[in-house]
Amino acid sequence: DEELQDEEQIDSRDSNSDTRFQEELEGGWLEWFCRLKGNDFFVEIDSDCIRKRSNLAGLKIDQEYITMFLDSPIPDECDSSFLDNIQNIIDVYGQIHRRFIYTAKGLALVREKYLNGVYGHCPRILCCKQILLPVGLSEDLKYSRVKVFCPLCEEIYKPRRKCGDIDGAFFGIGFPHAFLLAFP
């Protein structure tokens, strides 16, 4: 009965709204965002990393976004102002994400996803399903979407499964190399 009621509630939502942002989870904004469909390439940034001003040096970030990342509950319904600013919010999160994944804690979180095969496997037969790593083709936003790198054949591929519109700059061009230096 409860499952049927949940399905009816989901079906009753406005079909014109962006359902990607309608998932309901316990926890804060960071956890909610990382669990959205298509966002599994992201790791959840440690809140201490966001709080520390030195980690954000050089980034043009509205304090409202920092407050939202740290303190905001999951929205029941996304209001129009949230949906109007969603790309800016994602860009800010992605820029902080790029810095975070180069830290020891960030590398460990990516390693966990890597070992679980979240980023996929190499399509080349000779690579014997080598696990892939995320990579960007540029450090600049809106240059290209995230790609995946095979450490064995050293080729870059388009991810096979849908990973939303994740910008490659959210990982950067040097991430696979930094990861492989940390975890040979």
C-alpha positions in Angstrom: 0.0 0.0 0.0 2.8 2.4 0.9 4.6 1.8 -2.4 1.4 2.4 -4.3 0.9 5.7 -2.5 4.5 6.7 -3.2 4.1 6.0 -6.9 0.8 8.0 -7.0 2.6 10.9 -5.4 5.4 10.7 -8.0 2.9 10.4 -10.8 0.9 13.4 -9.5 3.9 15.8 -9.9 3.8 18.3 -12.7 5.2 16.6 -15.8 6.8 19.9 -16.9 9.1 20.1 -13.9 12.7 18.8 -14.0 12.3 15.4 -12.3 16.0 15.0 -12.1 16.0 17.3 -9.1 12.9 15.9 -7.5 14.5 12.9 -5.7 13.9 12.9 -2.0 16.8 11.8 0.3 17.7 12.2 3.9 20.6 14.5 4.6 21.9 17.7 3.2 22.2 19.3 -0.2 25.7 17.7 -0.9 24.4 14.2 -0.4 21.3 14.8 -2.4 23.1 16.3 -5.3 25.7 13.5 -5.5 23.0 10.8 -5.5 21.0 12.3 -8.3 20.7 10.2 -11.4 23.7 11.0 -13.7 25.8 12.5 -10.9 27.5 9.3 -9.7 30.9 10.5 -11.2 31.0 13.1 -8.4 32.2 12.4 -4.9 30.6 14.2 -2.0 32.8 17.1 -1.0 33.8 17.2 2.7 32.0 20.1 4.3 35.3 21.1 6.1 36.8 21.6 2.6 34.0 24.0 1.7 34.2 25.9 5.0 37.9 26.5 4.7 38.4 29.8 2.8 41.9 28.9 1.6 40.4 26.0 -0.4 38.1 28.4 -2.3 40.8 31.0 -3.1 40.6 32.3 -6.6 37.1 31.0 -7.2 34.3 33.5 -7.8 31.7 32.0 -5.5 28.5 33.6 -4.1 28.3 33.0 -0.3 24.6 31.9 -0.9 25.9 28.8 -2.7 28.3 27.9 0.1 25.5 28.3 2.7 23.3 26.1 0.5 26.0 23.4 0.1 26.6 23.3 3.9 23.3 24.0 5.6 20.4 23.6 3.2 18.0 20.7 3.6 16.8 18.8 0.5 14.2 20.8 -1.3 10.7 19.1 -1.4 9.9 21.0 -4.6 12.4 22.9 -6.6 11.3 26.5 -6.9 11.8 28.5 -10.0 14.8 30.5 -8.6 16.6 27.3 -7.8 16.0 25.9 -11.3 17.0 29.2 -12.9 20.4 29.1 -11.1 21.0 25.4 -11.2 23.7 25.6 -13.8 25.6 28.2 -11.8 25.2 26.1 -8.7 26.5 23.0 -10.5 29.4 24.9 -11.9 30.4 26.2 -8.5 30.1 22.7 -7.0 32.2 21.3 -9.9 35.0 23.8 -9.4 35.2 23.0 -5.7 35.0 19.3 -6.6 38.0 19.5 -8.9 40.1 20.9 -6.0 38.7 18.4 -3.5 39.5 15.3 -5.5 43.2 16.1 -5.5 43.2 16.0 -1.7 44.0 12.8 0.2 40.4 12.4 1.3 39.1 13.2 -2.2 41.5 10.7 -3.8 40.3 8.0 -1.4 36.7 8.6 -2.3 37.4 8.4 -6.0 39.4 5.3 -5.4 36.4 3.7 -3.8 34.3 4.5 -6.8 37.1 3.4 -9.1 37.3 0.0 -7.4 33.6 -0.4 -7.7 33.7 0.3 -11.4 31.5 3.4 -11.3 33.5 5.0 -14.2 33.2 2.0 -16.4 35.6 -0.5 -18.1 37.8 -0.1 -21.1 36.0 -1.2 -24.4 39.2 -2.6 -25.9 39.4 -6.4 -25.6 43.1 -6.4 -25.0 42.7 -4.3 -21.9 40.6 -7.1 -20.3 38.0 -4.8 -18.7 40.5 -2.4 -17.2 38.7 0.0 -14.9 38.5 3.6 -16.1 39.1 7.0 -14.5 37.3 10.3 -15.2 39.2 13.0 -17.0 38.5 16.4 -18.6 40.0 17.6 -21.8 40.3 21.2 -20.5 40.5 23.1 -17.2 38.0 25.6 -18.7 34.3 25.2 -18.1 32.0 24.4 -21.0 34.8 23.1 -23.2 33.8 19.4 -23.2 31.9 16.9 -21.1 33.7 14.4 -18.8 35.6 11.6 -20.6 37.1 8.4 -19.2 40.8 7.4 -19.3 42.1 3.8 -19.5 45.4 3.5 -17.5 46.4 0.4 -19.5 46.0 1.5 -23.1 46.3 5.2 -22.2 43.3 6.2 -24.4 40.4 8.5 -23.7 36.9 7.4 -24.3 33.4 8.8 -24.1 31.6 7.2 -21.1 29.2 4.5 -22.2 26.6 5.2 -19.6 24.8 8.4 -19.2 26.5 10.7 -16.8 24.4 13.8 -17.3 26.0 17.0 -18.4 29.1 16.7 -16.2 31.7 19.1 -17.4 35.2 17.7 -17.9 36.6 20.7 -16.0 35.1 19.3 -12.8 37.9 16.7 -12.9 40.6 18.4 -14.9 43.2 17.1 -17.4 45.7 15.9 -14.8 43.4 13.9 -12.5 44.2 10.4 -13.8 47.9 11.1 -13.5 47.5 12.4 -9.9 45.3 9.4 -9.1 47.8 6.9 -10.5 50.7 8.6 -8.6 48.7 8.2 -5.4 47.6 4.6 -6.2 50.1 3.0 -8.6 
